[in-house]
Amino acid sequence: MSEQRKNIVLVSASPKADQDWAVSSFLAKRGEQLLKDDALNVETICVRSTLLHHKTEQAFEAFQRADAIVLIFPLYIFCMPAMLTRFLQDFVAQYPSAVQDAAVYAIVNCGFPEPEINQEAMRVVERFSQQTGRVFFGGVMIGGGGMLLGAQGAPFMRPVFERIDDLFARVKRKVLLKQHEEKQIFAVAPRFPKKLYFVAGNYGWKSMIRKNKLNAQDVYRKPY
């Protein structure tokens, strides 16, 4: 009798309505390709779609039977997006503890050029793992995350994608070979001049202002 296939769940947690422009969705698809193996079941859960279409029970069941979970999300106000927090809280309420020693990893990207800003979000993921009886093995903190889509083929992006691909390779080895592993968290950002990064970012804001038929002062309005 053949050995039962192992389960890996990728959690794409960008709140963006258009997931084609979501870095988390892009990285989850990359992970699906890198994790392809006859001995693996790889499933991606889009948190936004799951919550909107009331399919949390199906997602929670996949979560609970996973041998490894990779949380992929953008930094929102120095932590994980509210909808991912809600998803995890509801999951813990329904499944307080794991039925097996599942491994947990995280890929967190932020718009700031400094990847270390993602540290608090990593600590939250580790606390979730501890609370539910899973094991947190670290992940990748990415600075300048907004460049991953538009500049993915540029040479200065190579170190970022090498770290991402290495993480998925770690997940695969952990699940298939059950290799001993220590927690490792890597911080990485594009090798791109910070000054030019801010210039490009400001240009992007100005483009959005024009697209929405606003003026520069409207950016500073307070809706409260």
Secondary structure as UniProt FT lines:
FT   STRAND          6..12
FT   HELIX           19..21
FT   HELIX           23..34
FT   TURN            38..39
FT   STRAND          40..46
FT   HELIX           47..52
FT   TURN            53..54
FT   HELIX           56..65
FT   STRAND          68..74
FT   TURN            77..78
FT   HELIX           82..94
FT   STRAND          103..109
FT   HELIX           115..118
FT   HELIX           119..131
FT   TURN            132..133
FT   STRAND          135..142
FT   TURN            145..146
FT   HELIX           147..150
FT   TURN            151..153
FT   HELIX           155..157
FT   HELIX           158..177
FT   STRAND          184..188
FT   HELIX           194..211
FT   TURN            212..213
FT   HELIX           216..220
//
